[in-house]
Amino acid sequence: MANDDKYPVESDRRRFVKGVVGGSALAGVLTTGAVAVSSATAPSSGGGGFVNYFGAERLAGPAPRGLPQIPLEIDDEGQLLGVWPEPETQTLPDGSEFTEASMELGGVDYTTEWYQYCGLQTFGGLVPDADGEDQVIRYDAGSYEWMSDVENGDPMLTEHFEDYDEWTNDIGEPGQGKPATGTWRSQNVPPEQTVPVLVIKTDQLEVDNMDDRIREWVEASCPEDEDGGRYLGYVNKCTHFCCAPGYRSLDDAAAFGAANEIFCNCHNSVYDPFSISEQQFVALPRSGDEE
Ligand code: FES
């Protein structure tokens, strides 16, 4: 673990958000976790299939695609919430019923199928109408020294990120933002079904330089605080073989040029947390959706 909470100097680093990554460009590298798939094997109905999503750009390593974003919002108590669409049950032509959760958000078709990879599609809390699960992001045991001040399982609060523009640790440059790790929709499921989440409050998202479509999405999915910082959420599960990456929490990241990136040290994949693009993958069918 890194040593946190040192005070930074100003950084002039600037990032620019990349454009859409088309499905055709990805056709040769589509995978869902450890399982390579092709259009010939892709499920095609509501239980999975080709899905466009927004996520962190993959920079290096064997990961086939970027980490999916979790769109965030802030409630009246300053709690960070992951947006979860209202579930809707549809009756299929064969008379069977299928429940899905999708909505229009920031001009984008946001669906919980974004999370159907690496076994997450079997997690009880990610069922669209999961009993007893709410939207609150909760702290986990903590990947950062500053998180020793918060309780495992407590709601993630904006008041804990007020020093986001000063926070730093021994890994990476100061002025990038302040991270936290947590869980989501995992209150009533076995520990092995805990959904890992990475949240970063940052001023590195330069919305004025983004394409219109990405800017609209980022403005809708990364809520802005009164001080100008934005909250950015990701599923913290590598799209390669499903390990948990780290953002400024793994000492070997610098050796791979990833001190300021999200780094997965299982096989050295690197993701840029501040470069958001539209990507495509093949969502696996949810448990029970298979034909
Ligand atoms: S790079 Fe292989 S699991 Fe992350």
Residues whose N, C-alpha, C, O or C-beta is under 5 A from the ligand:
A	BS01	FES	C238 H240 F241 C242 C243 C264 C266 H267 N268 S269
